[in-house]
């Protein structure tokens, strides 16, 4: 499945039992020697919510949450009849999220709104090795260049860097270096933001554990949240990712993400 160009492999772990998700992710997400994907998700039974979403990045590392992934996951569990509800609670590594599904007359999911929970800015929660209640407009030095960033935890840790023009940025090189900088003990997602107007932004993302991706749902939420905090955008913002368009809505500290998801193909994998 894909959401805004972020692609994933999804498995029904309620029906089938799997082992060694890290090995599965590294093998199957390889775009040359596997199926190809930014990560894998497994639906499992939950004692806390309607369903549990287990997520692993393409490098085999476990992720707490994935924004574009949870939209795909919501469509998957509904259309595969694992959970047949239009409002679904989903247990993730970042707590319980709620998915609100828009269903068409053919019983297909057309769009998904996810309640992403509250954004967290405290440096210890993100984490960032800066002792502050809010990590806003701080400096990080990369190859002798001082870069201004803000950080927030929405699902997973994010750095937000606002620039006037994204075309001049080497996203891959800069993103990879910032992701693993010693300032971020658990590594970090890196989002480069361009403000187009008060209701629209453009974003390019380097994801922790996955590298350059066409979109990042939690990154889009983080970019809008920080931009709004700085007074640059309104409470409802359209986000232009490299792979598609998302809408982010802010209600106080609560963040909502709205977008679509698509099933690209189904198949069977013989795992040896």
VMD Tcl script that draws the C-alpha trace (Angstrom):
set ca {
  {0.00 0.00 0.00}
  {1.01 3.61 -0.35}
  {0.03 6.90 1.23}
  {1.37 10.04 -0.48}
  {4.09 7.90 -2.03}
  {5.20 6.39 1.29}
  {4.94 2.63 0.60}
  {4.53 -0.28 2.98}
  {4.01 -4.03 3.20}
  {1.09 -4.99 5.46}
  {0.45 -8.34 7.13}
  {-2.50 -9.85 8.97}
  {-0.90 -10.95 12.21}
  {-4.26 -11.73 13.78}
  {-4.74 -14.56 11.29}
  {-1.08 -15.56 10.92}
  {1.82 -15.54 13.36}
  {5.17 -14.13 12.28}
  {8.63 -13.99 13.83}
  {11.70 -11.77 13.54}
  {10.05 -8.63 12.16}
  {13.41 -6.87 11.93}
  {14.77 -9.48 9.53}
  {11.51 -9.44 7.55}
  {11.66 -5.66 7.18}
  {15.27 -5.57 5.96}
  {14.77 -8.43 3.51}
  {11.33 -7.59 2.10}
  {11.75 -3.80 1.93}
  {14.89 -4.09 -0.21}
  {13.98 -2.66 -3.62}
  {16.43 -4.90 -5.48}
  {16.38 -8.21 -3.61}
  {12.95 -8.01 -1.95}
  {9.49 -6.60 -2.63}
  {10.38 -2.98 -1.86}
  {8.97 -0.60 0.72}
  {9.67 2.08 3.32}
  {8.58 -0.25 6.10}
  {6.35 -3.13 7.20}
  {3.22 -3.16 9.39}
  {1.62 -6.09 11.13}
  {-1.93 -6.09 12.52}
  {-2.05 -7.85 15.89}
  {-4.64 -8.28 18.62}
  {-4.67 -5.57 21.29}
  {-5.72 -5.59 24.93}
  {-5.97 -1.79 24.94}
  {-7.64 -0.87 21.64}
  {-9.51 -2.37 18.68}
  {-6.25 -3.43 17.03}
  {-2.47 -3.11 17.40}
  {-0.14 -1.74 14.72}
  {3.43 -3.07 14.82}
  {5.78 -1.03 12.63}
  {9.35 -1.63 11.44}
  {11.43 0.65 9.21}
  {13.15 -0.63 6.08}
  {16.50 -0.82 7.91}
  {15.01 -3.27 10.43}
  {14.65 -0.79 13.28}
  {11.36 -0.64 15.17}
  {9.34 2.56 14.86}
  {6.89 3.84 17.44}
  {4.51 5.28 14.87}
  {4.14 6.16 11.19}
  {1.70 8.78 9.94}
  {1.27 7.72 6.32}
  {1.55 4.13 7.51}
  {-1.34 4.35 9.95}
  {-3.64 5.62 7.19}
  {-2.70 2.60 5.05}
  {-3.09 0.38 8.09}
  {-6.59 1.74 8.80}
  {-7.75 1.08 5.24}
  {-6.13 -2.37 5.32}
  {-7.80 -3.59 8.51}
  {-11.22 -2.29 7.37}
  {-11.16 -3.64 3.82}
  {-9.63 -6.97 4.90}
  {-12.45 -7.17 7.48}
  {-10.09 -7.50 10.44}
  {-11.98 -4.66 12.15}
  {-15.18 -3.57 10.41}
  {-15.78 -0.16 12.00}
  {-15.58 3.38 10.60}
  {-14.04 4.64 13.85}
  {-11.13 2.48 14.97}
  {-8.80 2.76 17.96}
  {-5.26 1.62 17.16}
  {-2.56 0.75 19.67}
  {0.86 2.04 18.58}
  {4.26 2.48 20.20}
  {3.25 6.11 20.76}
  {-0.04 5.35 22.47}
  {-3.56 4.83 21.15}
  {-4.58 6.70 17.99}
  {-8.09 6.96 16.55}
  {-8.82 6.57 12.84}
  {-11.99 8.06 11.35}
  {-12.80 6.45 8.00}
  {-14.89 7.87 5.17}
  {-16.56 4.89 3.43}
  {-18.08 5.04 -0.08}
  {-21.15 3.20 -1.40}
  {-18.93 0.29 -2.52}
  {-17.71 -0.20 1.07}
  {-14.24 1.11 0.24}
  {-12.25 3.57 2.36}
  {-11.95 6.88 0.51}
  {-10.17 9.01 3.09}
  {-8.84 8.71 6.62}
  {-8.52 11.22 9.44}
  {-6.13 10.25 12.23}
  {-6.12 11.83 15.67}
  {-2.37 11.99 16.20}
  {-2.53 13.08 19.85}
  {-0.65 15.94 21.44}
  {2.62 17.38 20.23}
  {5.44 17.33 22.78}
  {8.17 19.96 22.80}
  {10.16 19.16 25.93}
  {13.75 18.25 25.08}
  {13.77 15.18 27.36}
  {10.67 13.70 25.73}
  {11.81 14.16 22.11}
  {14.77 13.59 23.05}
  {17.29 16.33 22.28}
  {20.41 16.97 24.34}
  {19.37 20.55 25.07}
  {17.85 21.28 28.49}
  {14.75 23.26 27.47}
  {10.98 23.06 27.82}
  {10.69 23.96 24.12}
  {13.30 23.26 21.46}
  {12.56 26.19 19.14}
  {14.99 27.96 16.78}
  {18.09 26.24 18.13}
  {21.40 25.84 16.28}
  {23.11 22.69 15.05}
  {26.48 22.78 13.32}
  {26.86 20.50 10.27}
  {30.17 20.63 8.38}
  {30.87 24.07 9.82}
  {27.46 25.49 8.87}
  {25.03 26.61 11.59}
  {21.52 25.40 10.85}
  {18.46 26.69 12.69}
  {16.01 23.95 13.69}
  {13.09 23.27 15.99}
  {12.19 19.86 17.38}
  {8.97 18.14 18.37}
  {7.71 14.66 19.20}
  {4.63 13.73 17.18}
  {4.59 9.96 16.98}
  {8.38 9.95 16.55}
  {11.09 12.63 17.00}
  {11.25 15.33 14.33}
  {13.55 18.23 13.49}
  {11.94 21.01 11.46}
  {14.10 23.30 9.35}
  {12.39 26.22 7.59}
  {13.98 27.54 4.41}
  {12.89 30.01 1.73}
  {13.70 27.61 -1.09}
  {13.88 23.81 -0.89}
  {15.42 23.31 -4.35}
  {18.85 24.45 -3.19}
  {19.02 21.92 -0.32}
  {20.86 18.61 -0.56}
  {18.19 16.76 1.44}
  {19.93 13.36 1.36}
  {23.35 14.51 2.55}
  {22.14 17.01 5.13}
  {19.29 14.80 6.32}
  {21.54 11.78 6.88}
  {24.03 13.83 8.91}
  {21.40 15.51 11.08}
  {19.52 12.24 11.68}
  {22.50 10.66 13.44}
  {23.98 13.78 15.05}
  {25.04 13.31 18.68}
  {22.50 15.97 19.67}
  {19.77 13.37 19.06}
  {20.40 10.24 21.19}
  {17.59 8.24 19.51}
  {18.27 9.77 16.06}
  {15.65 12.00 14.44}
  {13.52 12.57 11.35}
  {14.52 15.67 9.40}
  {11.92 17.86 7.67}
  {12.78 20.77 5.39}
  {9.86 23.21 5.14}
  {9.02 25.99 2.71}
  {6.11 28.30 3.61}
  {4.05 28.95 0.47}
  {1.33 30.96 2.21}
  {-0.63 30.94 5.49}
  {-2.54 27.80 4.49}
  {0.00 25.84 2.43}
  {3.54 24.52 2.91}
  {5.95 22.35 0.94}
  {8.03 19.66 2.64}
  {10.95 17.34 1.89}
  {11.81 14.64 4.41}
  {14.68 12.42 5.43}
  {13.25 9.70 7.71}
  {15.00 8.04 10.62}
  {15.52 4.40 9.71}
  {14.19 4.73 6.14}
  {16.18 7.51 4.48}
  {14.71 9.75 1.80}
  {10.98 9.15 1.35}
  {8.37 10.81 -0.83}
  {6.32 11.78 2.22}
  {6.13 11.52 5.99}
  {2.80 11.88 7.79}
  {4.19 12.61 11.23}
  {6.74 14.90 9.58}
  {3.96 16.84 7.86}
  {2.19 17.18 11.22}
  {5.43 18.36 12.83}
  {6.13 20.88 10.07}
  {2.67 22.43 10.38}
  {2.76 22.42 14.19}
  {6.13 24.21 14.40}
  {5.22 26.64 11.59}
  {1.97 27.47 13.41}
  {3.82 27.91 16.71}
  {6.09 30.43 14.98}
  {3.05 32.31 13.61}
  {3.78 31.43 9.98}
  {0.63 29.40 9.16}
  {-3.01 29.01 10.26}
  {-4.62 26.07 12.08}
  {-5.58 24.23 8.86}
  {-2.79 23.70 6.35}
  {-2.38 21.81 3.09}
  {0.99 20.06 2.93}
  {2.60 19.41 -0.45}
  {4.90 16.40 -0.06}
  {6.98 14.96 -2.87}
  {4.49 12.09 -3.20}
  {1.11 13.70 -2.61}
  {-0.99 16.13 -0.60}
  {-2.09 15.93 3.03}
  {-4.23 18.21 5.19}
  {-3.22 18.93 8.79}
  {-5.61 20.46 11.34}
  {-4.62 21.79 14.76}
  {-7.04 22.06 17.68}
  {-5.05 23.35 20.62}
  {-2.30 20.80 21.24}
  {-4.22 18.10 19.33}
  {-3.04 17.31 15.79}
  {-5.22 15.73 13.09}
  {-3.98 14.35 9.78}
  {-6.29 13.83 6.80}
  {-5.36 11.97 3.62}
  {-5.91 8.95 1.42}
  {-4.30 5.53 1.04}
  {-4.12 3.12 -1.87}
  {-3.72 -0.63 -2.20}
  {-1.18 -1.12 -5.00}
  {-1.12 -4.93 -5.06}
  {-1.74 -8.08 -3.03}
  {0.31 -11.26 -2.97}
  {1.68 -14.15 -0.99}
  {5.22 -14.40 0.32}
  {6.85 -17.73 1.05}
  {9.08 -16.91 4.00}
  {12.03 -19.26 4.49}
}
mol new
graphics top color blue
foreach p $ca { graphics top sphere $p radius 0.5 }
foreach p [lrange $ca 0 end-1] q [lrange $ca 1 end] { graphics top cylinder $p $q radius 0.2 }
display resetview
